[in-house]
């Protein structure tokens, strides 16, 4: 499979602190790549650089074979994201927010797309509710609906099911997998749910202190750390058992 996203020696410094330290990886066409690591490992910073929210200190990003800094508008028109850390306009209703997204992306059939995604994420009961009055779980579903609405070629998901109940979380995972199968969409996926990470990811990149310390399938990473459970690998890293970077 061809690489859709290519990251080379990506670094981000905040003053003297290196949040991301020279990482390189790729996301292949139709692949779900898990980005795993403890809090502060650099996951969200990496996604924000891939979206152009923050500027890398150094390194290169290519998406669809195009340098991001020179083709930002073309690239972002085919990319979307969902994050629990990014809010949407609070004075608009759920449906109004989705309509704005549809217009910004120049979508056709906006109303039918909204109806479809609201039904899939079981948002009917709060589609006319003001965004500022949503619960955390409802806000997460709105963020996911915004991301799915545009049917992107590349989707960045930062802890997409973190505040969802188990039933909605399972339906969300099923929808992601269905969209991947039907459209060949590529996904970068972060989560602290190790079972979810194994279920969803074709490969995993493991970050610690801003550096990649393991990369491969969940099975290969567990073998590298001498564990049978991905959660045990995570705990080992969180408690300081960090090997030399790859």
Phi, psi and omega in degrees: 000140180286151177282129177265323176239128178234125180242127183231118174050044184284129182225139172224121178249138170247101190058239182268357183269126177267100179287323176228131194233081171069044183271148177224131176197172176222155172244124184272162180300127179075010183262146167254113180256120177276135176247110191238147176166162179295168173304137180084006182285340180113010184295306182294321177300319178298313179299319180296326175291321179294335179266354182079011178290322173232154184265130177299149171290320176201171181103178185226144175235127174236131177231130188059030180079002184253138174298126187300317186294337181260344184229035186306310186295316179298316182294310185293340175291346181242012183235149170213173184207160172222134181211141175288349184264359183241123181266166177245165182310122189282337184275354179263155173284170177304310182296321179297319178300316180293324178295320178298315179301315179301319180290320179299324180271359179065036184284151168266168177048045185300313183299316181290325176298316180297314179303317182295312185288326176296320178293316182296324181262010176053056183250009185304320187290343179233022182294333180259008182278143175296140183300325181293346181260005182283149170286171180297321179294321177293321177298320178298318179295323176296317179298319178293318179299318177301319181290317182286332187305321187274358181048061186288159173281331177229132182233126176256121183239113182256102182051059189291338183245012188303324183247017180265149174288161187304323181293311180293324178299316179296319179292325177295315178299319179297321180293320178299313181295322178296317179295322178297316180295319187280331187240349184075019180301141175260144187225136166252126195229122173247147179196152170260004177267105187293323178296318177297318181299318178293320181295321191268328194268135170284319175221162180230137169252123183257118179258145170212126180054038175082003182236151176280123180246349175200147180207134179152195175290162177303320180298316181293321180292319177298319178296320180300324182263002179068036181235158176255356183230128180298329178296325177293324174298313180301314181296321178300316179293316182297334181264010171100006179276069187258120177283176175297141180300155177295000000 
